[in-house]
Amino acid sequence: MTEDRRLTTEEVARRLGVKKETVYAYVSRGLLSSHRNGDGKESLFAESDVLAFAAGRRRSRAVPDAPAISTGITLIAGDTLFYRGHDVRVLARTESYEAVATLLWTGELRHVPVPPDDELRLLATAVTGPLPPSARLTDRLRLIVAAAAAADRLRFDTTDAAVVATGRTMLGTMVAALPVRAPGIDRAPEFPLATALWRRLSTVEPAPAGIAALNAALVLLADHDIAASTLAARVAASTRAHPYAVVGAGLAAMDGPLHGGASGLVHGMLAEAVRSGDPIGTISDRLRGDGWVPGFGHPLYPAGDPRAATLLELLRAVPDDGTSTREVIAEVTTTVARRSGNAPNMDFAIAAFALVNQMDAEAGEAMFAVARTAGWLAHALEEYGDQPSRFRPSGRYAGRLPRDTRSGG
C-alpha cells in the first residue's frame, strides 16, 4: 500500500486557497490534523486529510443535494391522488384530457382544444418518415418534439401564456404526426385528443366506451408528483430551457423500462398468458426467471393504486372482443392478489387496456408520454417562476487521490 504523502503548511495553504495563518487556525480548532517532521520544526499534513477537509468545505457551501420543491400541482394523500385539489378518479370519469391539461397549467378546469399546427405536423412527418418500422412511437415523439422546437423561433418565451399556448400546439402536433393505423376522423366532439390518439394506437374501430377509457387513462397519467421524468423536466426548466426541451428531458428520463416503459413488461406477460392459456404457468415463469411479477404494488399506495382501479373499472364497459383476454387478466389479478396481497398498479392497467383493445406493447408507453407532457409543462411553469439553476448537487469524490506534480511527487 502506498504511503500517504505529507504536505507542508505552505502546500496546504495553496491547496485550500487560504493563508498559512488560516491553516494554523484550522489546526488549533481541531479541524485539521498535523504532525511534526523529523527535526520538529515543520508541521506536515497527510494529503488524504487535506483532501477530505477540502471536500467537506465545498459541500458545506454548496446548494443542498435535494433542493426543496414546493408544488401546487399534485397531492398524494393516503390512497388518493389530487390535481390542484380535484380527485383524479372523478376527473377521469367526467372531464376531457384537454380540460385537465388546462387545470394543471392554469388552475382552471376548462376544456380548451389542442389542435395541431399543420406546418409543424408536415415537418414532423417528413422528419420521422425515414425511421425504420422497428422505431417505437416514443422514438417518433422525441423527433416530433425536436423538429417542432427547431421550427419555433420564439421557443425561448417562457411567460405563462406562451408556455400554455406552446403546450397546446405541441400536444396536438405530437399526436397528429404519428402514423395513422385506423380509419375514421381525428376530431370527436367530447374527447378529441383521445380519439386522434386511438387511431394511432389501434386498428380497431373504437366504441364510445373505448374512447372514454383512453381519455380517462390520459387524465390518470397526466401527472404524478415528482416522478423521475418530472424531476428531469424541472431541472431542465430551472436552467430556463424552452418548453420543447423540457418535454424532451421528460421523454428521455421516461425511456427506461422502470418508468415509462414499465407497461410494456406487463403487456408481454399478459400476452403470453393469453397465448398459452395458462396464466398460472406464466406467473410461475416470471417468478422463477425474474423473481417478481410486473404490474403489481406501488410504494405510494399501500392499499392499491387508485388510478389502476379507476381505469380497470372503466375498461369493463368496453365491448368484449370475444377472446379470453379479459378472463386471463382477471385470473392473473386474482392470483397475485391472493398470494402476495398486492393490487394492480397503473402499469398493469394501461397494459390491460392496450391488450383488450388490440394495441401493441408500446401503446402504454406512448399513452404515458402524451399524457405526462401536460404534467411536465405544468411543473416547468412552476420552475420558471422559481430561482434559476437551483439544482446543483455536490458530488462526493471516492476515486483515486491526485498527485501534486508541482513538488515532483
Helices and strands as residue ranges (DSSP letters): E 6-8, H 9-16, H 20-28, E 35-36, E 43-46, H 47-61, E 74-77, E 80-83, E 86-87, H 88-94, H 97-106, H 118-128, H 137-151, H 160-176, H 192-201, H 208-221, H 228-238, H 243-253, H 262-276, H 279-289, H 306-315, H 325-340, H 346-356, H 363-384, G 405-407
